[in-house]
Amino acid sequence: MVLKRWNPYRELKQMEDTMDRLWRIGGFPAYREGSEDWNILIDVMQKNDDIIVSASVPGIKPEQIDVAVEDNVLTIRAIRKSEAADDVNYLIKERPEGSFFRALRLPDTVDSEKIESSYCNGVLTITMPKAEEKKKKQIEVKVVNEPETIETTAK
């Protein structure tokens, strides 16, 4: 008889793997059906005085993407429609379709009047500069005349 040390995390990992496998093979068909919102993957970076958001939106035309800022919240919306004809039966369908929506709260330092967006190779890039009045101001430290030193010849 071999004693094996019990590890509760190993059992949780096995359960997670089983659930992942069920999702992948369609064990829960309601998960893939319908028009649920799905999230897009984003990166948010800071470069100099700009905040840059890069969003992966492959297969969506730029004119189908809606980017808006309201009350310091950036929203990205679009709808990906199926490319196949009605008489097609999918053997594998992993690319989601339907609407997507992503919202990000922006810092107060963003100048919403100067936000720009561009689209290249399925990546939406949104550049948001900091407002001039909100930028960090460097304050010069001035040297005031130091008091003269008094030399004595005391012994």
Contact map, one row per residue, 1 for C-alpha under 8 A:
11100000000000000000000000000000000000000000000000000000000000000000000000000000000000000000000000000000000000000000000000000000000000000000000000000000000
11110000000000000000000000000000000000000000000000000000000000000000000000000000000000000000000000000000000000000000000000000000000000000000000000000000000
11111000000000000000000000000000000000000000000000000000000000000000000000000000000000000000000000000000000000000000000000000000000000000000000000000000000
01111100000000000000000000000000000000000000000000000000000000000000000000000000000000000000000000000000000000000000000000000000000000000000000000000000000
00111110000000000000000000000000000000000000000000000000000000000000000000000000000000000000000000000000000000000000000000000000000000000000000000000000000
00011111000000000000000000000000000000000000000000000000000000000000000000000000000000000000000000000000000000000000000000000000000000000000000000000000000
00001111111000000000000000000000000000000000000000000000000000000000000000000000000000000000000000000000000000000000000000000000000000000000000000000000000
00000111111100000000000000000000000000000000000000000000000000000000000000000000000000000000000000000000000000000000000000000000000000000000000000000000000
00000011111110000000000000000000000000000000000000000000000000000000000000000000000000000000000000000000000000000000000000000000000000000000000000000000000
00000011111111000000000000000000000000000000000000000000000000000000000000000000000000000000000000000000000000000000000000000000000000000000000000000000000
00000011111111100000000000000000000000000000000000000000000000000000000000000000000000000000000000000000000000000000000000000000000000000000000000000000000
00000001111111110000000000000000000000000000000000000000000000000000000000000000000000000000000000000000000000000000000000000000000000000000000000000000000
00000000111111111000000000000000000000000000000000000000000000000000000000000000000000000000000000000000000000000000000000000000000000000000000000000000000
00000000011111111100000000000000000000000000000000000000000000000000000000000000000000000000000000000000000000000000000000000000000000000000000000000000000
00000000001111111110000000000000000000000000000000000000000000000000000000000000000000000000000000000000000000000000000000000000000000000000000000000000000
00000000000111111111000000000000000000000000000000000000000000000000000000000000000000000000000000000000000000000000000000000000000000000000000000000000000
00000000000011111111100000000000000000000000000000000000000000000000000000000000000000000000000000000000000000000000000000000000000000000000000000000000000
00000000000001111111110000000000000000000000000000000000000000000000000000000000000000000000000000000000000000000000000000000000000000000000000000000000000
00000000000000111111111000000000000000000000000000000000000000000000000000000000000000000000000000000000000000000000000000000000000000000000000000000000000
00000000000000011111111100000000000000000000000000000000000000000000000000000000000000000000000000000000000000000000000000000000000000000000000000000000000
00000000000000001111111110000000000000000000000000000000000000000000000000000000000000000000000000000000000000000000000000000000000000000000000000000000000
00000000000000000111111111110000000000000000000000000000000000000000000000000000000000000000000000000000000000000000000000000000000000000000000000000000000
00000000000000000011111111110010000000000000000000000000000000000000000000000000000000000000000000000000000000000000000000000000000000000000000000000000000
00000000000000000001111111100000000000000000000000000000000000000000000000000000000000000000000000000000000000000000000000000000000000000000000000000000000
00000000000000000000111111100000000000000000000000000000000000000000000000000000000000000000000000000000000000000000000000000000000000000000000000000000000
00000000000000000000011111111001000000000000000000000000000000000000000000000000000000000000000000000000000000000000000000000000000000000000000000000000000
00000000000000000000011111111000000000000000000000000000000000000000000000000000000000000000000000000000000000000000000000000000000000000000000000000000000
00000000000000000000011001111111000000000000000000000000000000000000000000000000000000000000000000000000000000000000000000000000000000000000000000000000000
00000000000000000000000001111111100000000000000000000000000000000000000000000000000000000000000000000000000000000000000000000000000000000000000000000000000
00000000000000000000000000011111110000000000000000000000000000000000000000000000000000000000000000000000000000000000000000000000000000000000000000000000000
00000000000000000000001000011111100000000000000000000000000000000000000000000000000000000000000000000000000000000000000000000000000000000000000000000000000
00000000000000000000000001011111110000000000000000000000000000000000000000000000000000000000000000000000000000000000000000000000000000000000000000000000000
00000000000000000000000000001111111100000000000000000000000000000000000000000000000000000000000000000000000000000000000000000000000000000000000000000000000
00000000000000000000000000000101111100000000000000000000000000000000000000000000000000000000000000000000000000000000000000000000000000000000000000000000000
00000000000000000000000000000000111110000000000000000000000000000000000000000000000000000000000011100000000000000000000000000000000000000000000000000000000
00000000000000000000000000000000111111000000000000000000000000000000000000000000000000000000000001100000000000000000000000000000000000000000000000000000000
00000000000000000000000000000000001111100000000000000000000000000000000000000000000000000000000001111000000000000000000000000000000000000000000000000000000
00000000000000000000000000000000000111110000000000000000000000000000000000000000000000000000000101111000000000000000000000000000000000000000000000000000000
00000000000000000000000000000000000011111000000000000000000000000000000000000000000000000000000000011100000000000000000000000000000000000000000000000000000
00000000000000000000000000000000000001111100000000000011100000000000000000000000000000000000000000011100000000000000000000000000000000000000000000000000000
00000000000000000000000000000000000000111110000000000011000000000000000000000000000000000000000000000000000000000000000000000000000000000000000000000000000
00000000000000000000000000000000000000011111000000001111000000000000000000000000000000000000000000000000000000000000000000000000000000000000000000000000000
00000000000000000000000000000000000000001111100000001110000000000000000000000000000000000000000000000000000000000000000000000000000000000000000000000000000
00000000000000000000000000000000000000000111110000111100000000000000000000000000000000000000000000000000000000000000000000000000000000000000000000000000000
00000000000000000000000000000000000000000011111000111000000000000000000000000000000000000000000000000000000000000000000000000000000000000000000000000000000
00000000000000000000000000000000000000000001111111110000000000000000000000000000000000000000000000000000000000000000000000000000000000000000000000000000000
00000000000000000000000000000000000000000000111111110000000000000000000000000000000000000000000000000000000000000000000000000000000000000000000000000000000
00000000000000000000000000000000000000000000011111000000000000000000000000000000000000000000000000000000000000000000000000000000000000000000000000000000000
00000000000000000000000000000000000000000000011111100000000000000000000000000000000000000000000000000000000000000000000000000000110000100000000000000000000
00000000000000000000000000000000000000000000011111110000000000000000000000000000000000000000000000000000000000000000000000000011110000000000000000000000000
00000000000000000000000000000000000000000001111011111000000000000000000000000000000000000000000000000000000001000000000000000011110000000000000000000000000
00000000000000000000000000000000000000000001111001111100000000000000000000000000000000000000000000000000000000000000000000001111000000000000000000000000000
00000000000000000000000000000000000000000111100000111110000000000000000000000000000000000000000000000000000000000000000000011110000000000000000000000000000
00000000000000000000000000000000000000000111000000011111000000000000000000000000000000000000000000000000000000000000000000111100000000000000000000000000000
00000000000000000000000000000000000000011110000000001111100000000000000000000000000000000000000000000000000000000000000000111000000000000000000000000000000
00000000000000000000000000000000000000011100000000000111110000000000000000000000000000000000000000000000000000000000000001110000000000000000000000000000000
00000000000000000000000000000000000000010000000000000011111100000000000000000000000000000000000000000000000000000000000001110000000000000000000000000000000
00000000000000000000000000000000000000000000000000000001111100000000000000000000000000000000000000000000000000000000000011100000000000000000000000000000000
00000000000000000000000000000000000000000000000000000000111110000000000000000001000000000000000000000000000000000000000001000000000000000000000000000000000
00000000000000000000000000000000000000000000000000000000111111011000000000000111000000000000000000000000000000000000000001000000000000000000000000000000000
00000000000000000000000000000000000000000000000000000000001111111000000000000000000000000000000000000000000000000000000000000000000000000000000000000000000
00000000000000000000000000000000000000000000000000000000000111111000000000000000000000000000000000000000000000000000001000000000000000000000000000000000000
00000000000000000000000000000000000000000000000000000000000011111100000000000000000000000000000000000000000000000000000000000000000000000000000000000000000
00000000000000000000000000000000000000000000000000000000000111111100000000000110000000000000000000000000000000000000000000000000000000000000000000000000000
00000000000000000000000000000000000000000000000000000000000111111110000000011110000000000000000000000000000000000000000000000000000000000000000000000000000
00000000000000000000000000000000000000000000000000000000000000111111000000111100000000000000000000000000000000000000000000000000000000000000000000000000000
00000000000000000000000000000000000000000000000000000000000000001111100001111000000000000000000000000000000000000000000000000000000000000000000000000000000
00000000000000000000000000000000000000000000000000000000000000000111110001110000000000000000000000000000000000000000000000000000000000000000000000000000000
00000000000000000000000000000000000000000000000000000000000000000011111111100000000000000000000000000000000000010000000000000000000000000000000000000000000
00000000000000000000000000000000000000000000000000000000000000000001111111000000000000000000000000000000000000000000000000000000000000000000000000000000000
00000000000000000000000000000000000000000000000000000000000000000000111110000000000000000000000000000000000000000000000000000000000000000000000000000000000
00000000000000000000000000000000000000000000000000000000000000000000111111000000000000000000000000000000111100010000000000000000000000000000000000000000000
00000000000000000000000000000000000000000000000000000000000000000000111111100000000000000000000000000011110000000000000000000000000000000000000000000000000
00000000000000000000000000000000000000000000000000000000000000000011110111110000000000000000000000000011110000000000000000000000000000000000000000000000000
00000000000000000000000000000000000000000000000000000000000000000111100011111000000000000000000000001111000000000000000000000000000000000000000000000000000
00000000000000000000000000000000000000000000000000000000000000001111000001111100000000000000000000011110000000000000000000000000000000000000000000000000000
00000000000000000000000000000000000000000000000000000000000000001110000000111110000000000000000000111100000000000000000000000000000000000000000000000000000
00000000000000000000000000000000000000000000000000000000000100011100000000011111000000000000000000111000000000000000000000000000000000000000000000000000000
00000000000000000000000000000000000000000000000000000000000100011000000000001111100000000000000011110000000000000000000000000000000000000000000000000000000
00000000000000000000000000000000000000000000000000000000001100000000000000000111110000000000000111110000000000000000000000000000000000000000000000000000000
00000000000000000000000000000000000000000000000000000000000000000000000000000011111000000000000011000000000000000000000000000000000000000000000000000000000
00000000000000000000000000000000000000000000000000000000000000000000000000000001111100000000000010000000000000000000000000000000000000000000000000000000000
00000000000000000000000000000000000000000000000000000000000000000000000000000000111110000000000000000000000000000000000000000000000000000000000000000000000
00000000000000000000000000000000000000000000000000000000000000000000000000000000011111010000000000000000000000000000000000000000000000000000000000000000000
00000000000000000000000000000000000000000000000000000000000000000000000000000000001111110000000000000000000000000000000000000000000000000000000000000000000
00000000000000000000000000000000000000000000000000000000000000000000000000000000000111110000000000000000000000000000000000000000000000000000000000000000000
00000000000000000000000000000000000000000000000000000000000000000000000000000000000011111000000000000000000000000000000000000000000000000000000000000000000
00000000000000000000000000000000000000000000000000000000000000000000000000000000000111111100000000000000000000000000000000000000000000000000000000000000000
00000000000000000000000000000000000000000000000000000000000000000000000000000000000000111110000000000000000000000000000000000000000000000000000000000000000
00000000000000000000000000000000000000000000000000000000000000000000000000000000000000011111100000000000000000000000000000000000000000000000000000000000000
00000000000000000000000000000000000000000000000000000000000000000000000000000000000000001111100000000000000000000000000000000000000000000000000000000000000
00000000000000000000000000000000000000000000000000000000000000000000000000000000000000000111110000000000000000000000000000000000000000000000000000000000000
00000000000000000000000000000000000000000000000000000000000000000000000000000000000000000111111100000000000000000000000000000000000000000000000000000000000
00000000000000000000000000000000000000000000000000000000000000000000000000000000000000000001111100000000000000000000000000000000000000000000000000000000000
00000000000000000000000000000000000000000000000000000000000000000000000000000000000000000000111110000000000000000000000000000000000000000000000000000000000
00000000000000000000000000000000000001000000000000000000000000000000000000000001000000000000111111000000000000000000000000000000000000000000000000000000000
00000000000000000000000000000000001000000000000000000000000000000000000000000011110000000000001111100000000000000000000000000000000000000000000000000000000
00000000000000000000000000000000001111000000000000000000000000000000000000000011100000000000000111110000000000000000000000000000000000000000000000000000000
00000000000000000000000000000000001111000000000000000000000000000000000000001111000000000000000011111000000000000000000000000000000000000000000000000000000
00000000000000000000000000000000000011110000000000000000000000000000000000011111000000000000000001111100000000000000000000000000000000000000000000000000000
00000000000000000000000000000000000011110000000000000000000000000000000000111100000000000000000000111110000000000000000000000000000000000000000000000000000
00000000000000000000000000000000000000110000000000000000000000000000000000111000000000000000000000011111000000000000000000000000000000000000000000000000000
00000000000000000000000000000000000000000000000000000000000000000000000011110000000000000000000000001111100000000000000000000000000000000000000000000000000
00000000000000000000000000000000000000000000000000000000000000000000000011100000000000000000000000000111110000000000000000000000000000000000000000000000000
00000000000000000000000000000000000000000000000000000000000000000000000111000000000000000000000000000011111000000000000000000000000000000000000000000000000
00000000000000000000000000000000000000000000000000000000000000000000000111000000000000000000000000000001111101000000000000000000000000000000000000000000000
00000000000000000000000000000000000000000000000000000000000000000000000100000000000000000000000000000000111111000000000000000000000000000000000000000000000
00000000000000000000000000000000000000000000000000000000000000000000000100000000000000000000000000000000011111000000000000000000000000000000000000000000000
00000000000000000000000000000000000000000000000000000000000000000000000000000000000000000000000000000000001111100000000000000000011001100000000000000000000
00000000000000000000000000000000000000000000000000100000000000000000000000000000000000000000000000000000011111110000000000000001111000000000000000000000000
00000000000000000000000000000000000000000000000000000000000000000000000000000000000000000000000000000000000011111110000000000001111100000000000000000000000
00000000000000000000000000000000000000000000000000000000000000000000100100000000000000000000000000000000000001111110000000000001000000000000000000000000000
00000000000000000000000000000000000000000000000000000000000000000000000000000000000000000000000000000000000000111110000000000000000000000000000000000000000
00000000000000000000000000000000000000000000000000000000000000000000000000000000000000000000000000000000000000111111000000000001100000000000000000000000000
00000000000000000000000000000000000000000000000000000000000000000000000000000000000000000000000000000000000000111111100000000111100000000000000000000000000
00000000000000000000000000000000000000000000000000000000000000000000000000000000000000000000000000000000000000000111110000000111000000000000000000000000000
00000000000000000000000000000000000000000000000000000000000000000000000000000000000000000000000000000000000000000011111000011110000000000000000000000000000
00000000000000000000000000000000000000000000000000000000000000000000000000000000000000000000000000000000000000000001111100011100000000000000000000000000000
00000000000000000000000000000000000000000000000000000000000001000000000000000000000000000000000000000000000000000000111111111000000000000000000000000000000
00000000000000000000000000000000000000000000000000000000000000000000000000000000000000000000000000000000000000000000011111110000000000000000000000000000000
00000000000000000000000000000000000000000000000000000000010000000000000000000000000000000000000000000000000000000000001111100000000000000000000000000000000
00000000000000000000000000000000000000000000000000000001111100000000000000000000000000000000000000000000000000000000001111110000000000000000000000000000000
00000000000000000000000000000000000000000000000000000111110000000000000000000000000000000000000000000000000000000000001111111000000000000000000000000000000
00000000000000000000000000000000000000000000000000001111100000000000000000000000000000000000000000000000000000000000111101111100000000000000000000000000000
00000000000000000000000000000000000000000000000000011110000000000000000000000000000000000000000000000000000000000000111000111110000000000000000000000000000
00000000000000000000000000000000000000000000000000011100000000000000000000000000000000000000000000000000000000000011110000011111000000000000000000000000000
00000000000000000000000000000000000000000000000001111000000000000000000000000000000000000000000000000000000000000011100000001111100000000000000000000000000
00000000000000000000000000000000000000000000000001110000000000000000000000000000000000000000000000000000000001110111000000000111110000000000000000000000000
00000000000000000000000000000000000000000000000011100000000000000000000000000000000000000000000000000000000001100110000000000011111000000000000000000000000
00000000000000000000000000000000000000000000000011100000000000000000000000000000000000000000000000000000000011100000000000000001111101100000000000000000000
00000000000000000000000000000000000000000000000000000000000000000000000000000000000000000000000000000000000011100000000000000000111111100000000000000000000
00000000000000000000000000000000000000000000000000000000000000000000000000000000000000000000000000000000000000100000000000000000011111100000000000000000000
00000000000000000000000000000000000000000000000000000000000000000000000000000000000000000000000000000000000000000000000000000000001111100000000000000000000
00000000000000000000000000000000000000000000000000000000000000000000000000000000000000000000000000000000000010000000000000000000011111110000000000000000000
00000000000000000000000000000000000000000000000010000000000000000000000000000000000000000000000000000000000010000000000000000000011111111000000000000000000
00000000000000000000000000000000000000000000000000000000000000000000000000000000000000000000000000000000000000000000000000000000000001111100000000000000000
00000000000000000000000000000000000000000000000000000000000000000000000000000000000000000000000000000000000000000000000000000000000000111110000000000000000
00000000000000000000000000000000000000000000000000000000000000000000000000000000000000000000000000000000000000000000000000000000000000011111000000000000000
00000000000000000000000000000000000000000000000000000000000000000000000000000000000000000000000000000000000000000000000000000000000000001111100000000000000
00000000000000000000000000000000000000000000000000000000000000000000000000000000000000000000000000000000000000000000000000000000000000000111110000000000000
00000000000000000000000000000000000000000000000000000000000000000000000000000000000000000000000000000000000000000000000000000000000000000011111000000000000
00000000000000000000000000000000000000000000000000000000000000000000000000000000000000000000000000000000000000000000000000000000000000000001111100000000000
00000000000000000000000000000000000000000000000000000000000000000000000000000000000000000000000000000000000000000000000000000000000000000000111110000000000
00000000000000000000000000000000000000000000000000000000000000000000000000000000000000000000000000000000000000000000000000000000000000000000011111000000000
00000000000000000000000000000000000000000000000000000000000000000000000000000000000000000000000000000000000000000000000000000000000000000000001111100000000
00000000000000000000000000000000000000000000000000000000000000000000000000000000000000000000000000000000000000000000000000000000000000000000000111110000000
00000000000000000000000000000000000000000000000000000000000000000000000000000000000000000000000000000000000000000000000000000000000000000000000011111000000
00000000000000000000000000000000000000000000000000000000000000000000000000000000000000000000000000000000000000000000000000000000000000000000000001111100000
00000000000000000000000000000000000000000000000000000000000000000000000000000000000000000000000000000000000000000000000000000000000000000000000000111110000
00000000000000000000000000000000000000000000000000000000000000000000000000000000000000000000000000000000000000000000000000000000000000000000000000011111000
00000000000000000000000000000000000000000000000000000000000000000000000000000000000000000000000000000000000000000000000000000000000000000000000000001111100
00000000000000000000000000000000000000000000000000000000000000000000000000000000000000000000000000000000000000000000000000000000000000000000000000000111110
00000000000000000000000000000000000000000000000000000000000000000000000000000000000000000000000000000000000000000000000000000000000000000000000000000011111
00000000000000000000000000000000000000000000000000000000000000000000000000000000000000000000000000000000000000000000000000000000000000000000000000000001111
00000000000000000000000000000000000000000000000000000000000000000000000000000000000000000000000000000000000000000000000000000000000000000000000000000000111
